Structures are given as structure tokens and as C-alpha cells.
Amino acid sequence: MGTVRTFSEAQSPTTLMLSPSSPQKSHRSSSLESSLPLSPPSSLSGRVESTESKLSPAAEKVIQLFQDHSNGERPKGQWVRLPLSPKEYNTVREQLKDTDLGGYVDDKIRFDYVPHASELIIRLPTELHNTLTMRVLREIEDQISRAATRDEEDPCIKSFLSTVKQWSGNIFGSDSSGHQRCPDGYLKCRKSKLPGVIIETAYSQTAKNLDKLADDYIKTSKGNIQMIICLNLAYRPNNSNPVDRISVWEAKIEDKVFKSKRTFDEVFRGPDRSSANLMIPIGNLAHENMLIRRYGIPKTSFQKNVVTFPLSRIAAMLDELEADSSSVDPLVELPSDVEVELRSTSSEEQTDSETERQDLRRDQKAEAKAEMEDSDYEDR
């Protein structure tokens, strides 16, 4: 299997860009079988047969994991990290192209691929994480929308803020490297290729991954991604003193050196929780070229805060979600003597379903291309 290279050992990270996609659903967990070698999944046999000998053990393992995922078998943990070289990654994508499993991977599996680290990361967020992320983003978006309607606000700023919305989907590399990220959620203005603000949520066991992820977002985007908000939730079982934290990373240029810098780190739930507010200024919602050239917003307005989010509000949201999840009524079962009649799928319906998936993927690619051609994006 391929080895994981450090940043210094690998090629320079590639620039990221956006491709629209629908939010992904969370999945239940189960054990992951890691035995090798693995045979190609049956749904891929038609395509893999001629190149089976070319598949490396690492590529076979990834394809098998995707197949297991489609069969309802989920690996344990929030993030599953697998070594996979760029060449192996391209081979996997080629084998999945225009297959049922490939459609499933595009529609249902959230994953990151980092070529300069030769690493594939399967994301398996919990329903609580997904819901908390979306609720925080929704409230931030509401504050931005209200700011866009204030009578006293500068017309240029109002015009810009009216285009900033919450999104969910993949962020891709701007070249053929295969670099891909799938953030938990983000804020992006309509004409930008990249989000200005990204939010990531994880349990404390993967907190160290969040710091590395924030650094990677900012540096590979060359500062076009301005702010990363990391919600680090304590793992409750067997934890007598749980602490939930929030940290913020921002793009900075200091002494002519471009870097990512942690600018905010507070406890929002637990002992010694902070009474501070999460602040988001205009300058962090998009890169300055767009703010100045497209909307005519002067640099003097970049530090004006348009979002003031009390950390106590995030704590209240989390309390409410945990209370709801612990009091869910069980599913109603059918009487034991009643059988369920399953509807069979004809070969014609299977063909129609695959055609629809291919049409959807083609439309998404066309939409992404059109958005990129209409964008003001420029490297800093």
C-alpha cells in the first residue's frame, strides 16, 4: 500500500475551487473489514475485468469500502483515513465511472482526497453533527440577511451581503490533481468559486485533524477561503468533565509571509465556559478582489462585523439537539403475522435509474463550469 507523505515531502498543495452538490446524509457505524487482497465489487466487474491486474491493493481496498458502504456496512469513527496515491485515486475514479457504484459514491459518500498527502478520508458525521452545523449556519445566514436590509447600511455592502448564502457540497482542485474536500458547511457569495467561511464539526478525538484541515483549507486556497470555524465537541461517554470548544482560523499575511492563524479559541459549553461572541467581519465573507472590484466595498469596511453570535446560543442549540436525540420514540412494528410485499425492480427501470444519475452528474458538471466561467476568482 502507498505511504502517507508529509507536507514537506510532497508537492505543493493545489488551489481549490467549488462544485455545487446537495448535502450528504449521515450514516450509522459498523466494523470495517480490512483484510487484503480484496476482489473488485460485482457491480464493477464489467469495467474492472480488463484492468484488474493494474489495481493496487490500496485501490482495491477503497473500492471495496465504497461497495460495503453501499451495502449498509459502515466503518467506525467519524473519519476513516486511507493511503492512496494520486495515480491510484485516478484509477479508482476511472473504474467507478458510469457504474451504479460510482453513482452511489457521488450521491451518498462524503470524502476528501488530498494528493499532496496521498490520502483519502471518508467522512461519517453523525446526525447531531450535521444538524448542529446547519443550524449554526442558518442563524449566521439570517444575521447576514438582516444586515443586507438595514436602511442605514452602505448600498454596496447591502448588495454584496444579499448574495451570501449557506451551501453544502464539494470543493475541488483547480487542476487535474484530484484535490477534493467536502466541508460540513460553508458560506459563499453567488459569484465566488470558493466559500469565504467554512464550518467543521467533530468530536474531540479528531480535534487535531481540524487544526490541520483549517490550515490546509486556507493555504491551498491561497487565502481565498478566509475563515474556518471549528466546533470541537467532547465525547460524553466515560467523560466526567466534558468541554465543548470553538476555534477560528483566519488567513493572514504577517511580515510578507502568508499563513493560517488561530485567532479565537474558547469553551462554549462546560466548566469555565466563555461569554464571548463569535464575530464575522465583511472581509472574511469573500476575497478582497471581489469585494473591491465587483461590489465597490472599500478596505476600510472590511473589519465591520456583520455577524455577532453569542457562544451561549451554540451551547443552547447543542443542549436541545442532545435532549431531542435521547427522547426519540421507537419505530412502530407491524404485527408479527403480517408480511411486507417488496416491489421488484425491472431491468428497464434499472436502466432508467442509471440514465437519470448520468444526466444529473452531467448537469452538475455543466452548472459548475458555468459558475466558474462567470466568477471573479483570482489568486492572491
Disulfide bonds with the S-S distance in Angstrom:
none
